[in-house]
Amino acid sequence: MTRAGQGDTRSRIIDTARELFTAQTYRAASMRDIAERVGITKPSLYHHFRSKSEILASLVGPPIDELEAAVQAAAARPTLDEVREHLIGGCLDVMLAHRETMILLLRDASIYGEETTETMSRVLALVDQAIALLAGPDPDWRHRVRAAQAFAAATDPISQLPDIPAADLRAELLRGARAILTPAAGDAGASAAAGR
């Protein structure tokens, strides 16, 4: 098989695995299921991927890399408002571009297991970094809560509302995250922020 043919087979394996993981869950989909759906033998599948967790890592790796780049680009912005806007907007752009994969990451608890620890640790570390940036420098607990709420409010609905057009969903998710990060007048968090 040529290199191009191998690359095409790997892509078909990854695409098929995404479909099966989404339809059946990561845990329920087997290597045999993937091989049969792709139209290759199980030994041929193992020629391309040593394990199901390696397929998952290949599936989620590119979007995670893009999310890391979006977070790093946002971190370089000069003001907290710009960091927040670029971080949430950049993460949303990546997540909406890889919507099916994000639905898998956000909704399938079976992907969190011993064999996927390295991949899922990357995801969790990235979420922690994003929340820390949203909270701002030297945040109190209220700012950390709002940052976590804003990140969840901006990202979780992507998996819950797959039928809404991406541009419409992005605009509403940004609006909601901004509302959470902007404390209301008289709010204890607003008072603390004003005192800084």
C-alpha positions in Angstrom: 0.0 0.0 0.0 1.3 3.5 -0.9 1.9 6.2 1.7 -1.1 8.0 0.3 -3.2 4.9 0.6 -2.0 4.4 4.2 -2.9 8.0 5.0 -6.3 7.6 3.4 -6.9 4.4 5.5 -5.8 6.2 8.7 -8.2 9.0 8.0 -11.1 6.6 7.3 -10.3 4.8 10.5 -10.4 8.0 12.5 -13.6 9.2 10.8 -15.2 5.9 11.4 -14.1 5.7 15.0 -15.6 9.2 15.6 -18.9 8.0 14.2 -18.9 4.8 16.3 -17.7 6.5 19.5 -20.5 9.0 19.1 -23.2 6.5 18.3 -22.1 3.8 20.7 -19.7 5.5 23.2 -16.0 5.1 23.3 -16.1 2.1 25.6 -18.8 0.2 23.6 -17.2 0.6 20.2 -14.7 -2.2 19.6 -11.6 -2.4 17.4 -13.5 -5.1 15.5 -16.5 -2.7 14.9 -14.1 -0.1 13.6 -12.3 -2.5 11.3 -15.6 -4.0 9.9 -17.1 -0.5 9.3 -13.9 0.6 7.5 -13.8 -2.6 5.5 -10.4 -3.9 6.6 -9.4 -6.8 8.8 -8.7 -6.4 12.4 -4.9 -7.2 11.9 -4.9 -4.4 9.3 -6.4 -2.0 11.8 -3.6 -2.9 14.2 -1.1 -2.1 11.5 -2.3 1.5 11.6 -3.2 1.9 15.4 -2.0 -0.2 18.3 -5.1 0.4 20.4 -8.4 2.2 20.6 -6.9 4.8 22.9 -4.3 5.6 20.1 -7.2 6.1 17.7 -8.9 8.4 20.2 -5.6 10.4 20.7 -5.3 10.8 16.9 -8.9 11.9 16.7 -8.8 14.5 19.5 -5.1 15.5 19.1 -5.5 18.1 16.3 -8.4 19.9 18.0 -6.6 19.9 21.3 -3.5 21.4 19.6 -5.7 24.1 18.1 -7.2 24.9 21.4 -3.8 25.1 23.0 -2.8 27.6 20.3 -5.9 29.6 20.9 -5.3 29.8 24.6 -1.6 30.7 24.1 -2.6 33.5 21.6 -5.2 34.9 24.0 -2.7 34.8 26.9 -0.4 37.2 24.9 -3.1 39.9 24.6 -2.3 43.1 26.6 -5.5 43.5 28.6 -7.7 41.2 30.6 -10.7 42.2 28.5 -8.8 41.3 25.3 -7.5 38.0 26.9 -11.1 37.0 27.7 -12.5 38.0 24.3 -9.8 36.2 22.4 -9.8 33.2 24.6 -13.5 32.5 24.5 -13.8 33.4 20.8 -10.8 31.4 19.8 -11.9 28.3 21.8 -15.4 28.6 20.3 -14.0 28.8 16.8 -12.0 25.6 17.3 -14.7 23.7 19.1 -17.3 24.6 16.5 -15.0 23.7 13.7 -14.5 20.2 15.4 -18.1 20.0 16.7 -18.5 16.2 16.5 -15.2 15.6 18.3 -16.1 18.1 21.0 -19.5 16.5 21.5 -17.6 13.2 22.1 -15.2 14.9 24.6 -18.0 16.7 26.4 -20.6 14.0 26.6 -19.0 10.6 26.7 -17.8 9.8 30.2 -16.4 6.5 29.0 -13.5 8.2 27.3 -12.1 9.0 30.8 -10.2 5.8 31.7 -6.8 4.5 32.5 -5.9 3.9 28.9 -6.8 7.5 27.9 -5.2 9.3 30.9 -2.6 11.1 28.9 -5.0 12.5 26.4 -7.6 13.5 28.9 -5.0 15.0 31.2 -4.1 17.4 28.3 -7.8 18.4 28.0 -8.2 19.0 31.7 -4.9 21.0 31.9 -6.1 23.1 29.0 -9.4 23.8 30.7 -7.6 24.8 33.9 -5.3 27.1 32.0 -8.3 28.8 30.2 -10.2 29.3 33.5 -7.1 30.8 35.1 -6.7 33.3 32.2 -10.4 34.2 32.4 -10.1 34.8 36.1 -7.4 37.4 35.6 -4.3 38.1 37.7 -4.4 37.4 41.4 -8.1 36.5 41.4 -10.2 36.0 44.5 -12.5 33.0 44.7 -15.4 34.9 43.2 -13.4 35.7 40.1 -12.4 32.1 39.8 -16.0 30.9 40.1 -17.1 33.4 37.4 -14.3 32.3 35.2 -15.2 28.6 35.5 -18.9 29.5 35.0 -18.1 31.5 31.9 -16.0 28.8 30.3 -18.6 26.2 31.0 -21.4 28.5 29.7 -19.4 29.1 26.5 -18.4 25.5 25.8 -20.9 23.0 27.3 -23.9 24.0 25.0 -21.9 23.0 22.0 -22.5 19.4 22.8 -26.1 20.0 23.9 -27.3 22.0 20.9 -25.8 20.3 17.8 -28.7 21.5 15.6 -28.1 25.2 16.0 -26.1 26.9 13.2 -22.5 27.5 14.3 -22.5 31.2 13.7 -25.7 31.8 15.7 -24.5 29.5 18.5 -21.1 31.2 18.7 -22.7 34.7 19.0 -25.0 33.6 21.8 -22.3 31.7 23.7 -20.1 34.7 23.6 -22.9 36.9 24.8 -23.6 34.6 27.7 -19.9 34.3 28.7 -19.5 38.1 28.7 -22.6 38.5 30.9 -21.1 36.1 33.5 -17.7 37.8 33.4 -19.2 41.3 33.8 -20.4 41.7 37.4 -23.6 43.5 38.0 -23.6 46.8 39.9 -23.8 46.2 43.7 -22.5 42.6 43.2 -20.0 41.5 45.9 -17.6 40.5 43.0 -18.1 44.0 41.4 -17.2 45.7 44.7 -14.1 43.6 45.1 -13.1 44.3 41.4 -13.7 48.0 41.9 -11.3 48.0 44.9 -8.5 46.6 42.8 
